[in-house]
């Protein structure tokens, strides 16, 4: 098991890459680090690889500190975002490099290079230099070079980020299958939420150097710790309503800007300002306008996605996205009613989730 | 119509190439031609293109003036200088490029040593080598006046700043992740330098070596001031043909032809690497 313990990482005096990050990566798990560019994903990989040292805190392997162990003694393999291919060597030699460095016999090197090239669909470019490959081919060579030799941990820095959509989809499936087959510990970074949810056994969400939440895709979907996490999972993303609280018959309730009660509020929400309610498209039903206990809205935009439609509905000053069947008869400008499942609300105060009081 | 234009363009193209080539190659052609002319055919007007070729100029330069001696000196001095410049230059440039040693200030200081024109520093150099040459260390390293060591040190001093600046940009062009990747594959820092970084920087190193060697080979001022006889280089050798009796144009041309040849061969051999050097950035992610 690899652990980061209260890791703080600063570059120079001003740039803070990681703030107090603690993280466990379990053996054999496919761990995805998700976050926007500059969130600190690569820094975590570099710390695990030994390419950089924490400013404070510790990096551990099975409990023992490895913060000062040089990269060549960590038995980690890494695929770099900018490929890091040796331009003076052919693709085959690039793939063979880690094996040769490890002293594998030439006959076995050739066999392994051939087999990995087959897996990655690049057997026809083995004799070429990286300079003569397309971006997608280079990325596959980079990935191949990382997974060609057995390692304790594989660190993949956006390894399929530069592929076109179709290839990316295929590589995603292949990577997942490969990971299961290899039973390897993999840390994978991505800026695509879909990729993170599709691949990760667990996902860590980074934002501006802070680890916002770690959990299985289901955890993140059902129990987002804050609005950043909540907006990251789900398609269409979660919509937010600005709300306030007031006392209701059986405890505090949430009230929208135009006075509509939409559900119960936890006690901790009482008196808080900046309250928001997050609703997922699946917790919403469209009904005729004017029905009781519904939110009045107006269809603003309709997006056709082929298999479904997304309607952006204006309710007061808030905008809510609802996913609809493709054949739903709706026109922009139409008045609608929105029924919200009161048991599936996410309540946030100052961007942080509040939990409902235990019944 | 189309066909006609393309023929005209072709004619213009080759015409231009021919003109430009003629402009640059003619002086060398004339030098080679002159080296084979008998004395009487050299300074005549109109210039002669057809004459009975002779080797007497080469005989004069090689045997009477012992020109091979100058070639030997020049080879020793320039090859050793270039080797030192390339070795120290690439190591220094690597550390500047990777570790930003001195935060740019040391790099600028190195450049600043080049700001002095050679003619301004030649007198101090002369005095320094005169005195250093008398010490025990100076004697053992041949650092005195008219000794190879003095010229080698001067040339290294003059070329190292330029070489470092040139090489820094080449090393900066090599993505760090290439070295990181090799480290992860189990190579130590030194092994990474040997197996990854230097092979990748080879074009840059080749370009630097060529520039340095050409500079050393063609340098005149230092060689003229710091040597008399024993360590004189080809440029000084050619100058010695400017005698009180007049300039021996035939032998001068022969000597010049002989001294151009090694450089020409060297550059042709290095051309492969240099062209790769010019398109170096193309292979990055």
Contacts between the chains, C-beta under 8 A, distances in Angstrom:
chain1	res1	chain2	res2	distance
A	46	B	180	7.9
A	49	B	180	7.3
A	49	B	184	5.8
A	50	B	183	7.8
A	50	B	184	7.9
A	51	B	180	5.0
A	51	B	183	7.1
A	51	B	184	7.8
A	70	B	183	7.2
A	70	B	188	7.9
A	71	B	180	7.0
A	71	B	183	4.2
A	71	B	184	5.0
A	72	B	183	5.3
A	72	B	184	7.2
A	72	B	185	7.7
A	72	B	186	4.8
A	72	B	187	6.1
A	72	B	188	5.9
A	74	B	184	7.4
A	76	B	184	5.7
A	77	B	184	6.3
A	77	B	185	7.9
A	78	B	180	7.3
A	78	B	181	6.6
A	78	B	184	5.2
A	80	B	177	4.1
A	80	B	180	7.1
A	80	B	181	6.2
A	81	B	177	7.9
A	81	B	285	8.0
A	82	B	175	5.8
A	82	B	177	5.7
A	82	B	284	7.4
A	82	B	285	3.7
A	83	B	177	7.9
A	83	B	285	4.3
A	84	B	175	6.1
A	84	B	177	3.7
A	84	B	178	4.9
A	84	B	180	7.0
A	84	B	181	4.4
A	84	B	285	7.4
A	85	B	178	7.8
A	85	B	285	7.6
A	86	B	178	6.3
A	86	B	196	6.5
A	86	B	200	7.0
A	87	B	200	6.6
A	87	B	283	3.4
A	87	B	284	7.5
A	88	B	199	5.1
A	88	B	200	5.6
A	88	B	202	7.4
A	97	B	182	7.4
A	97	B	185	6.2
A	98	B	185	4.2
A	98	B	186	7.7
A	101	B	182	7.4
A	101	B	185	4.3
A	101	B	186	4.9
A	101	B	187	5.6
A	102	B	185	7.2
A	102	B	186	5.9
A	129	B	283	7.1
A	130	B	283	6.1
A	131	B	282	5.8
A	131	B	283	3.7
A	138	B	285	6.7
A	145	B	181	7.4
A	149	B	185	7.7
